[in-house]
């Protein structure tokens, strides 16, 4: 049987890994262009005139991480990983 403490440990470990990977990615990029999908939402398909008409131009957003952002993601991810490792296991008396 899986105990709740094991699930919390895995959850915080996963959150820490995601934050660390996001911080590393933000260190490696200068900017990212986020493109909004038009044809994935049925309401947008009807508003744009249907499936076979020309879609409206997508609204692109440019994400430029500031200098402190990747380092804060890396720091928070490391703190969360250390927290997940410090959680007490059910089977070990402490």
C-alpha positions as CSV (number, residue, x, y, z in Angstrom):
1,X,0.0,0.0,0.0
2,X,1.3,3.5,-0.9
3,X,1.4,5.8,2.1
4,X,0.5,9.5,1.8
5,X,4.0,10.6,2.9
6,X,5.4,8.8,-0.2
7,X,3.0,10.6,-2.4
8,X,3.8,14.0,-0.9
9,X,7.5,13.3,-1.3
10,X,7.0,12.4,-5.0
11,X,4.8,15.5,-5.6
12,X,7.4,17.9,-4.1
13,X,10.2,16.2,-5.9
14,X,8.4,16.5,-9.3
15,X,7.6,20.2,-8.6
16,X,11.3,20.9,-7.8
17,X,12.4,19.1,-10.9
18,X,10.0,21.2,-13.1
19,X,11.2,24.4,-11.5
20,X,14.9,23.5,-12.0
21,X,14.3,22.6,-15.7
22,X,12.3,25.8,-16.2
23,X,15.2,27.8,-14.7
24,X,17.8,26.1,-16.9
25,X,15.6,26.7,-20.0
26,X,15.2,30.4,-19.1
27,X,19.0,30.7,-18.7
28,X,19.5,29.3,-22.3
29,X,17.0,31.4,-24.1
30,X,16.9,35.2,-24.9
31,X,13.2,35.3,-25.7
32,X,10.3,33.0,-26.5
33,X,7.4,33.6,-28.8
34,X,4.1,32.2,-27.5
35,X,1.6,31.7,-30.3
36,X,-2.1,31.5,-29.5
37,X,-3.9,28.6,-31.3
38,X,-7.0,29.6,-33.3
39,X,-8.5,26.3,-34.5
40,X,-8.3,24.5,-31.2
41,X,-11.3,26.3,-29.7
42,X,-14.8,25.8,-31.3
43,X,-16.0,29.2,-30.2
44,X,-13.0,30.8,-32.0
45,X,-13.8,28.7,-35.1
46,X,-17.3,30.1,-35.3
47,X,-16.1,33.7,-34.5
48,X,-13.5,33.5,-37.3
49,X,-16.2,32.5,-39.9
50,X,-16.0,28.8,-39.8
51,X,-13.6,26.0,-40.6
52,X,-12.9,26.8,-44.2
53,X,-12.5,30.6,-44.0
54,X,-9.1,32.3,-43.4
55,X,-8.3,32.4,-39.7
56,X,-7.5,35.8,-38.2
57,X,-3.9,36.5,-37.5
58,X,-2.8,34.9,-34.2
59,X,-1.8,37.2,-31.4
60,X,1.8,36.4,-30.5
61,X,3.3,37.2,-27.2
62,X,7.0,37.5,-26.6
63,X,8.3,36.3,-23.3
64,X,11.7,37.8,-22.3
65,X,12.8,36.5,-19.0
66,X,14.6,39.1,-16.9
67,X,18.0,38.5,-15.4
68,X,16.7,37.4,-11.9
69,X,14.0,35.1,-13.2
70,X,16.0,31.9,-14.1
71,X,18.1,32.2,-10.9
72,X,14.9,32.4,-8.7
73,X,13.4,29.4,-10.5
74,X,16.6,27.5,-9.9
75,X,16.7,28.5,-6.2
76,X,13.1,27.7,-5.5
77,X,13.5,24.4,-7.3
78,X,16.5,23.5,-5.2
79,X,14.7,24.5,-2.0
80,X,11.7,22.4,-2.9
81,X,13.9,19.4,-3.8
82,X,15.8,19.6,-0.5
83,X,12.4,19.8,1.2
84,X,11.2,16.7,-0.5
85,X,14.3,14.9,0.5
86,X,13.9,16.0,4.1
87,X,10.4,14.7,4.5
88,X,10.3,11.9,7.1
89,X,9.6,8.4,5.8
90,X,6.8,6.4,7.5
91,X,8.9,3.3,8.1
92,X,11.9,5.0,9.6
93,X,11.7,6.1,13.3
94,X,13.0,9.6,13.8
